[in-house]
Amino acid sequence: MIRKLAKEYGYNQATLERYYRLFGKDIELLLEANEAEPPTYIRANTLKISLFELEQRLLKRGIRLREVEQGFLIEDAPFSVSSTPEYLLGYFYIQGIAEMQIAPLLHAEGVVIDMCAAPGGKTTHLAQLMRDTGVILALDVNREKIKALKANIQRMGVTNTIVYAVSALDFSYRCSRILLDAPCTGSGIIRKDPTRKYSRDSTDIAFCSRLQKDLLRKGVDNLIEEGVLLYSTCSLEPEENELIIDWALRELPVVVEPLEFTVNGVSAVEGITCPFGSTLHRDIRRCRRILPHIHDSNGMFVARLRKVQ
């Protein structure tokens, strides 16, 4: 069966063997969901405009939209929403519905470090939630993506963010809130990038896992006591998600806080506590997954960690 599915949907066979162990009989639902055309969602930038005002302006342009968690679903549009004056004026950010749920979970305030910030979707969302007060220290090493980060910060009217072209591994500053949207294999965004069906393998997963651990250790070092770090990826792989948090619970002074939120009206699902036969820390169930075949979105993983003595 796995060989047939790999050929039919264009995946590496080894990848689908992993997914069968993770998702069992739901594997075909996952593969079918990944074939869907990704819907267009936008996040209203309330630093510049209210949800109601943005909705009215777009309706006048013949764009039909429906309110969802943190934004709008574009149901029909006579042209690309990125060509509208509202987009150019920074009244909204084009962002997946799964991705829109991440920043609010940090409860950002004061000084915030965004460890891997470019191109700025979550950075500008944090600024919006903070009402452009406090300070966001936005870090990244990819200079091309930093250009996009700076452009998005300017377009969205954000003034509380300082951009650093530096690796988060080399940046030290003590604060109470950190976002680590970690580099990953991106297996949750196959809808957006179908090449990830076959362009990532176990070597890539292992590389990302090592980097994620290094970044997470550095992030926790930068937290003050009782500070909060929000860890997220757009990966389906336990080695980049639950196994990272399980490692953190054993090696770092952190606890996992409960999370509850919905995507397209469906609650995010618990973290996998027994991936590939391994039994992880019981608090891994407090982590949350967003899955394409359950939430009609990209796949995401998120965990909120609090630093303790």
C-alpha positions in Angstrom: 0.0 0.0 0.0 2.7 2.5 0.9 4.6 1.9 -2.3 1.3 2.6 -4.2 0.6 5.7 -2.3 4.1 7.0 -2.7 3.8 6.6 -6.5 0.3 8.1 -6.7 1.1 11.2 -4.6 4.8 11.6 -5.5 6.4 11.1 -2.1 9.5 9.3 -1.0 8.5 5.9 0.1 10.5 6.2 3.3 8.5 9.4 4.2 5.2 7.6 3.8 6.4 4.7 5.8 7.1 7.2 8.7 3.7 8.8 8.2 1.9 5.5 8.3 3.5 4.8 11.6 2.4 8.2 12.9 -1.1 8.6 11.4 -2.1 5.0 10.6 -5.3 4.7 8.6 -5.6 8.5 8.4 -2.5 8.7 6.1 -4.7 8.9 2.9 -6.7 11.7 4.5 -3.4 13.6 5.1 -2.1 13.0 1.6 -5.4 14.1 0.0 -5.5 17.2 2.2 -1.9 18.1 1.1 -3.2 18.1 -2.5 -5.7 20.8 -1.9 -5.2 24.3 -3.4 -4.2 26.4 -0.4 -6.9 29.0 0.4 -5.9 32.6 0.8 -6.1 34.1 4.2 -5.3 37.6 5.4 -4.6 39.0 8.8 -6.1 42.5 9.3 -3.4 45.0 10.6 -5.3 46.6 13.4 -2.4 49.1 13.9 -3.8 50.8 10.8 -7.4 49.7 10.3 -10.2 47.9 12.1 -11.5 44.5 10.9 -14.8 46.0 10.0 -13.3 48.9 8.0 -11.0 46.5 6.1 -13.9 44.2 5.3 -16.0 47.0 3.9 -13.2 48.3 1.7 -12.5 44.9 0.3 -16.2 44.2 -0.3 -16.4 47.3 -2.3 -13.7 45.9 -4.6 -15.8 42.8 -5.2 -13.8 40.6 -2.8 -15.9 38.2 -0.8 -14.4 37.2 2.5 -15.4 35.4 5.7 -14.0 36.1 9.2 -11.9 33.3 10.8 -9.7 33.1 13.8 -7.3 36.1 13.7 -8.3 37.2 10.2 -10.3 36.6 7.0 -10.6 33.8 4.4 -10.8 35.2 0.9 -13.7 33.3 -0.6 -13.6 34.9 -4.0 -11.7 37.8 -5.6 -11.7 39.2 -9.2 -7.9 39.8 -8.9 -5.0 39.1 -6.5 -5.5 40.7 -3.1 -1.8 41.5 -3.1 -2.5 44.0 -6.0 -5.0 46.1 -3.9 -4.2 49.5 -2.4 -5.1 48.0 0.9 -2.3 45.5 0.7 0.2 48.2 -0.4 -0.9 50.4 2.4 -0.2 47.7 4.9 -3.8 47.2 6.0 -3.4 43.4 5.9 -0.8 40.6 5.8 -1.3 37.5 3.6 -0.8 34.7 6.1 -2.0 31.1 6.5 -4.7 30.5 9.1 -2.5 28.0 11.0 0.4 30.5 11.1 -1.9 33.2 12.3 -2.7 31.3 15.5 0.9 31.2 16.7 1.9 34.8 17.8 -1.1 35.3 20.1 -0.1 32.3 22.2 3.1 34.1 23.5 1.1 36.9 25.3 3.9 39.3 24.2 4.8 42.3 26.3 7.8 44.3 27.2 11.0 43.2 25.4 10.4 40.3 23.0 13.1 38.4 21.0 11.9 36.8 17.7 14.8 34.4 17.1 14.2 33.5 13.5 12.1 36.5 12.3 12.2 36.8 8.5 10.2 37.4 6.5 8.1 38.9 9.3 4.6 37.4 9.4 4.8 36.5 13.1 7.0 39.5 13.9 4.5 42.0 12.6 1.7 40.0 14.3 3.5 40.3 17.6 3.9 44.1 17.0 0.2 44.4 16.3 -0.8 42.4 19.4 1.6 44.7 21.5 -0.1 47.7 19.9 3.3 48.8 18.7 4.5 49.3 22.2 7.5 47.6 24.0 10.4 46.4 21.8 10.8 43.5 19.5 14.3 42.3 18.7 14.0 40.6 15.3 16.9 38.3 14.5 17.8 36.5 11.2 20.8 35.4 9.3 19.3 35.2 5.8 20.1 38.6 4.2 17.6 38.2 1.4 14.8 37.3 3.8 15.9 40.2 6.0 15.1 42.6 3.1 11.5 41.1 3.1 11.4 41.5 6.9 12.3 45.1 6.8 9.9 45.8 3.9 7.0 44.1 5.8 7.8 46.0 9.0 7.7 49.3 7.1 4.6 48.4 5.1 2.7 47.4 8.2 3.6 50.6 10.0 5.5 48.9 12.8 7.9 51.1 14.8 8.7 49.0 17.9 11.0 46.5 16.1 14.7 46.4 15.7 16.2 44.1 13.1 19.5 42.4 13.6 21.3 40.5 10.9 22.8 38.0 13.3 22.4 34.3 14.3 20.2 33.8 17.3 22.9 31.5 18.5 25.2 34.5 18.9 22.7 36.9 20.4 22.5 37.4 24.2 19.8 39.5 25.9 17.7 38.6 28.9 14.0 39.1 28.5 10.7 37.6 29.5 9.2 36.7 26.1 10.8 34.8 23.2 9.4 33.4 20.0 11.3 30.6 18.3 9.7 29.8 15.0 12.4 27.3 14.3 14.0 26.4 11.0 12.6 23.0 10.0 12.1 20.6 7.1 8.7 22.2 6.3 6.8 19.0 5.8 3.7 20.8 7.0 3.6 23.2 4.1 3.4 20.7 1.2 0.3 22.5 0.0 2.4 25.6 -0.6 5.6 23.8 -1.7 5.0 20.3 -3.1 8.7 19.7 -3.7 8.9 18.9 0.1 7.3 15.6 -0.7 10.6 14.3 -1.9 13.3 16.9 -1.2 13.7 16.2 2.5 14.8 13.0 4.1 16.1 11.6 7.5 19.4 13.5 7.1 17.5 16.8 6.8 15.4 15.9 9.8 18.5 15.1 11.9 20.2 18.3 10.8 17.2 20.4 11.8 16.8 18.6 15.0 20.3 19.5 16.1 19.9 23.1 15.1 16.5 23.3 16.9 18.1 22.0 20.1 20.9 24.5 19.9 18.4 27.4 19.3 16.1 26.3 22.1 19.0 26.0 24.6 20.1 29.5 23.7 16.6 30.9 23.9 16.1 29.4 27.4 19.4 30.9 28.4 18.1 34.3 27.3 14.9 34.0 29.4 14.6 35.5 32.8 13.1 33.3 35.5 9.4 32.7 34.8 9.9 34.0 31.3 8.1 32.3 28.4 9.4 30.8 25.1 7.0 29.8 22.4 8.4 27.1 20.2 6.8 26.4 16.8 7.6 24.7 13.5 5.8 24.0 10.2 7.0 20.4 10.3 5.1 17.1 10.9 8.1 15.3 12.1 8.2 14.3 15.8 12.0 14.6 15.8 11.5 18.4 15.2 8.6 18.7 17.6 7.6 16.5 20.5 11.1 14.9 20.7 12.6 18.4 20.9 10.3 19.3 23.8 10.9 16.0 25.5 14.6 16.7 25.3 14.1 20.2 26.7 12.1 18.9 29.7 15.0 16.6 30.5 17.9 19.0 29.8 16.6 22.6 30.4 14.9 24.3 33.3 11.5 24.5 31.7 7.9 23.3 32.0 5.3 23.0 29.3 2.2 25.2 29.7 -1.2 24.1 28.5 -2.5 25.5 25.2 -6.0 25.7 23.8 -7.0 27.3 20.5 -8.9 26.5 17.4 -8.2 26.6 13.6 -11.2 26.8 11.3 -13.3 26.1 14.3 -11.6 22.8 15.2 -9.5 22.5 18.3 -5.8 22.0 17.9 -4.9 18.4 18.7 -2.6 17.1 21.5 1.1 16.4 20.9 2.0 12.8 20.1 3.2 11.2 23.3 4.3 7.8 21.8 5.9 8.6 18.4 7.4 5.5 16.7 7.0 3.5 19.9 8.9 5.9 22.2 7.2 7.0 25.4 7.7 10.7 26.0 7.1 12.9 29.0 3.5 13.0 30.0 3.3 16.8 29.6 4.0 16.5 25.8 0.2 16.2 25.6 0.1 19.9 26.4 1.8 20.7 23.1 -0.5 21.3 20.1 -0.5 20.2 16.5 -2.4 21.7 13.6 -2.9 19.1 10.8 -3.9 19.5 7.2 -6.5 16.7 7.2 -8.1 17.9 10.4 -7.9 21.7 10.2 -7.8 22.3 6.4 -4.6 24.3 6.7 -0.8 23.9 6.7 0.6 21.7 9.4 2.1 23.3 12.5 3.4 22.4 15.9 3.6 24.7 18.9 4.6 24.4 22.5 4.8 27.1 25.2 7.6 26.7 27.7 8.1 28.6 31.0 11.5 28.9 32.6 11.7 27.7 36.2 14.4 27.5 38.8 
